[in-house]
Amino acid sequence: MVAGALSTCGYFMGDNLYEARASNPKGFFESPEINGINEELLACVLPRRPPLIGRWCYRDRPAWGQRWLARVPAGTTITANPRCLRRIQAALASEPYCFKDPRFCYTLGAWRSAMPKTVFVCVFRHPAATARSILKECRDMPYLRSLQMDFDIALEVWRLMYEHVLRNHVRTGEWTFVHYEQMIDGSAVSRLEKHLDARIDRGFADASLRRSEADSNVPSEIRRLYQELCERAEFAGS
């Protein structure tokens, strides 16, 4: 939603962006090349799923293309090998750029040396709503059906991603935090425009596309993390 609102600002978002489908009818605004770089970076720090026995065992280990749902332990350092660094530099050569990928929650440190002028936008919503959305995507998309997923695992994905952001990434650079609901009601738009020095598409967010609600309690550790994100976004909702 936020990337779509920025898509009219003249940013390079990558070549051959993924086409819209039912889960994101307005588009994903994600590039296969950016996703591929981050998949390769994550492959260097995550255990592999064995190709044969992995059909029945180790199904909690994401395979290629599934690593946006990885669970990377806090404190894991991810660095770019020479091949990945060349791909990163090539991707960043087209300025101004705006790249969106959930994997950046883990891999951003590997990109940092090549993007000194970049500012960052962290988008989030209630962890239970995110977990419901993950479960639906895993049910609906064939490429995800081999991955073991349940509500608790999805919450752990949410926790680890935002823990990496808050404990590692925000120490450097200019950041703004945006809650999903702040785009729906428009309260974050002016702040986002100021942060990016750009006029965004204020009509892009569509409340009718909300499919997942925060209808479940979450563990206290996750609730505290969510509250910290809300405070950074100046969001007073539940």
C-alpha positions as CSV (number, residue, x, y, z in Angstrom):
1,M,0.0,0.0,0.0
2,V,2.7,2.5,0.9
3,A,4.9,1.5,-2.0
4,G,1.9,1.9,-4.3
5,A,1.3,5.4,-3.0
6,L,4.9,6.2,-3.9
7,S,4.8,4.6,-7.3
8,T,3.8,7.9,-9.0
9,C,6.7,9.9,-7.5
10,G,9.2,9.0,-10.2
11,Y,11.1,6.4,-8.2
12,F,12.8,3.4,-9.9
13,M,11.2,0.3,-8.2
14,G,13.0,-2.3,-10.3
15,D,12.3,-4.0,-13.6
16,N,9.5,-6.5,-14.3
17,L,7.6,-5.8,-11.1
18,Y,5.3,-8.7,-10.0
19,E,1.8,-8.5,-11.4
20,A,-1.2,-7.9,-9.2
21,R,-3.2,-10.8,-8.0
22,A,-6.1,-11.4,-5.6
23,S,-4.0,-10.9,-2.4
24,N,-2.7,-7.5,-3.7
25,P,-5.1,-6.4,-6.5
26,K,-3.4,-3.1,-6.9
27,G,0.1,-4.7,-7.3
28,F,3.0,-5.7,-5.1
29,F,5.5,-3.0,-6.2
30,E,8.3,-5.6,-5.7
31,S,11.1,-6.5,-8.1
32,P,12.2,-10.1,-8.7
33,E,15.8,-8.9,-8.8
34,I,15.6,-7.2,-5.4
35,N,13.8,-10.2,-3.9
36,G,16.4,-12.5,-5.5
37,I,19.3,-10.6,-4.0
38,N,17.8,-10.8,-0.5
39,E,16.9,-14.5,-1.0
40,E,20.6,-15.1,-1.7
41,L,21.7,-13.1,1.3
42,L,19.4,-15.0,3.5
43,A,20.4,-18.4,2.1
44,C,23.9,-17.7,3.4
45,V,22.7,-17.7,7.1
46,L,19.7,-20.0,7.1
47,P,19.8,-23.8,7.2
48,R,18.9,-25.5,4.0
49,R,15.9,-27.7,3.5
50,P,17.2,-31.1,2.1
51,P,15.9,-31.5,-1.4
52,L,14.4,-35.0,-1.1
53,I,13.7,-35.6,2.6
54,G,12.6,-32.0,2.8
55,R,9.3,-32.9,1.3
56,W,8.3,-34.5,4.6
57,C,10.9,-33.2,7.1
58,Y,12.4,-29.8,7.9
59,R,9.4,-28.1,6.4
60,D,9.8,-25.1,8.8
61,R,12.9,-24.2,6.8
62,P,11.9,-21.8,4.0
63,A,13.0,-22.9,0.5
64,W,13.9,-20.6,-2.3
65,G,11.3,-17.8,-2.7
66,Q,9.9,-18.4,0.7
67,R,12.5,-16.6,2.8
68,W,10.3,-13.5,3.3
69,L,8.8,-15.8,5.9
70,A,12.2,-16.7,7.4
71,R,12.9,-16.6,11.1
72,V,16.4,-15.2,11.5
73,P,17.6,-15.1,15.1
74,A,18.3,-11.7,16.6
75,G,22.0,-10.8,16.4
76,T,22.6,-12.6,13.1
77,T,25.0,-10.6,10.9
78,I,24.2,-10.7,7.2
79,T,26.9,-9.6,4.8
80,A,27.1,-9.4,1.0
81,N,29.6,-11.6,-0.8
82,P,31.2,-10.0,-3.9
83,R,28.6,-11.4,-6.3
84,C,25.7,-10.0,-4.2
85,L,27.5,-6.7,-3.7
86,R,27.8,-6.3,-7.5
87,R,24.1,-7.0,-7.9
88,I,23.3,-4.5,-5.1
89,Q,25.4,-1.8,-6.7
90,A,23.7,-2.4,-10.1
91,A,20.2,-2.2,-8.5
92,L,21.1,1.1,-6.8
93,A,22.5,2.7,-9.9
94,S,19.1,4.0,-11.0
95,E,18.3,6.9,-8.9
96,P,16.0,7.9,-7.3
97,Y,15.0,4.4,-6.2
98,C,12.3,3.0,-3.9
99,F,12.7,-0.7,-3.1
100,K,10.2,-2.7,-1.1
101,D,10.8,-6.2,0.3
102,P,9.9,-7.6,3.7
103,R,13.3,-9.4,3.6
104,F,15.0,-6.0,4.1
105,C,14.1,-6.3,7.8
106,Y,16.9,-8.9,7.9
107,T,19.2,-8.0,5.0
108,L,19.4,-4.2,5.2
109,G,22.8,-4.2,6.8
110,A,24.3,-5.9,3.7
111,W,23.0,-3.1,1.5
112,R,24.0,-0.2,3.8
113,S,27.5,0.5,2.5
114,A,26.1,1.0,-1.1
115,M,23.2,3.3,-0.1
116,P,24.6,6.3,1.9
117,K,21.9,8.7,0.8
118,T,18.9,6.5,1.4
119,V,16.1,7.2,3.8
120,F,14.0,4.4,5.3
121,V,10.3,3.8,5.8
122,C,9.1,1.0,8.2
123,V,5.5,-0.1,7.6
124,F,3.7,-2.3,10.1
125,R,0.3,-3.3,11.3
126,H,-1.0,-5.3,14.3
127,P,0.9,-8.6,14.6
128,A,-2.3,-10.7,14.7
129,A,-3.5,-9.1,11.5
130,T,-0.2,-9.8,9.9
131,A,-0.2,-13.4,11.0
132,R,-3.7,-13.9,9.6
133,S,-2.6,-12.4,6.3
134,I,0.5,-14.7,6.2
135,L,-1.7,-17.8,6.9
136,K,-4.0,-16.8,4.0
137,E,-1.2,-16.3,1.6
138,C,0.3,-19.7,2.6
139,R,-3.0,-21.4,1.9
140,D,-3.6,-19.6,-1.4
141,M,-0.2,-19.6,-3.1
142,P,1.2,-22.9,-4.4
143,Y,4.8,-21.8,-3.9
144,L,4.2,-21.5,-0.2
145,R,2.3,-24.7,0.5
146,S,5.4,-26.7,1.3
147,L,6.3,-24.4,4.1
148,Q,5.1,-25.3,7.6
149,M,3.1,-22.4,8.9
150,D,0.6,-21.7,11.7
151,F,-0.5,-18.7,13.7
152,D,2.3,-19.0,16.3
153,I,5.0,-19.3,13.6
154,A,3.6,-16.3,11.7
155,L,3.7,-14.3,14.9
156,E,7.3,-15.3,15.4
157,V,8.1,-14.2,11.9
158,W,6.6,-10.8,12.7
159,R,8.5,-10.6,16.0
160,L,11.9,-11.4,14.6
161,M,11.6,-9.1,11.6
162,Y,10.7,-6.0,13.6
163,E,13.1,-6.9,16.3
164,H,15.9,-6.7,13.7
165,V,14.6,-3.3,12.6
166,L,14.4,-1.8,16.1
167,R,17.5,-3.4,17.6
168,N,19.8,-3.2,14.6
169,H,18.8,-1.0,11.7
170,V,17.3,2.2,13.2
171,R,20.6,3.1,14.9
172,T,21.7,4.5,11.5
173,G,19.9,6.7,9.0
174,E,16.7,8.7,8.8
175,W,13.6,6.6,9.6
176,T,9.9,7.1,9.7
177,F,7.4,4.6,11.0
178,V,4.0,4.2,9.5
179,H,1.1,2.1,10.8
180,Y,-1.2,0.5,8.2
181,E,-4.2,2.4,9.7
182,Q,-2.4,5.7,9.3
183,M,-2.4,5.3,5.6
184,I,-6.0,4.3,5.5
185,D,-7.1,7.4,7.5
186,G,-4.5,9.6,5.8
187,S,-2.9,10.8,9.1
188,A,0.6,9.6,8.1
189,V,0.6,11.1,4.6
190,S,2.0,14.6,5.4
191,R,4.7,13.2,7.6
192,L,5.7,10.7,4.9
193,E,5.8,13.4,2.3
194,K,8.0,15.5,4.5
195,H,10.3,12.6,5.2
196,L,10.7,11.8,1.5
197,D,10.4,15.3,0.1
198,A,7.8,14.0,-2.4
199,R,4.1,14.3,-3.2
200,I,2.6,10.8,-2.8
201,D,-0.7,9.5,-4.2
202,R,-3.1,10.3,-1.4
203,G,-5.9,8.3,-3.0
204,F,-4.1,5.0,-3.4
205,A,-4.9,3.5,0.0
206,D,-8.2,1.6,-0.1
207,A,-9.9,0.5,3.1
208,S,-12.1,-2.0,1.3
209,L,-9.0,-4.1,0.6
210,R,-8.5,-4.7,4.3
211,R,-8.9,-8.5,4.7
212,S,-7.2,-9.4,8.0
213,E,-8.2,-8.1,11.4
214,A,-6.4,-7.9,14.7
215,D,-8.8,-10.4,16.3
216,S,-6.4,-12.3,18.6
217,N,-4.4,-11.6,21.6
218,V,-0.6,-11.9,21.2
219,P,2.2,-12.8,23.7
220,S,3.4,-10.0,25.9
221,E,6.8,-9.8,24.3
222,I,5.2,-9.2,20.9
223,R,2.7,-6.8,22.4
224,R,5.6,-4.7,23.8
225,L,7.4,-4.7,20.4
226,Y,4.2,-3.6,18.7
227,Q,3.7,-0.8,21.3
228,E,7.3,0.5,20.6
229,L,6.5,0.6,16.8
230,C,3.2,2.4,17.6
231,E,5.1,5.0,19.7
232,R,7.6,5.6,16.9
233,A,4.7,6.1,14.4
234,E,2.8,8.3,16.8
235,F,-0.1,5.9,16.5
236,A,-2.6,5.8,19.3
237,G,-4.9,3.0,18.1
238,S,-5.1,-0.5,19.5
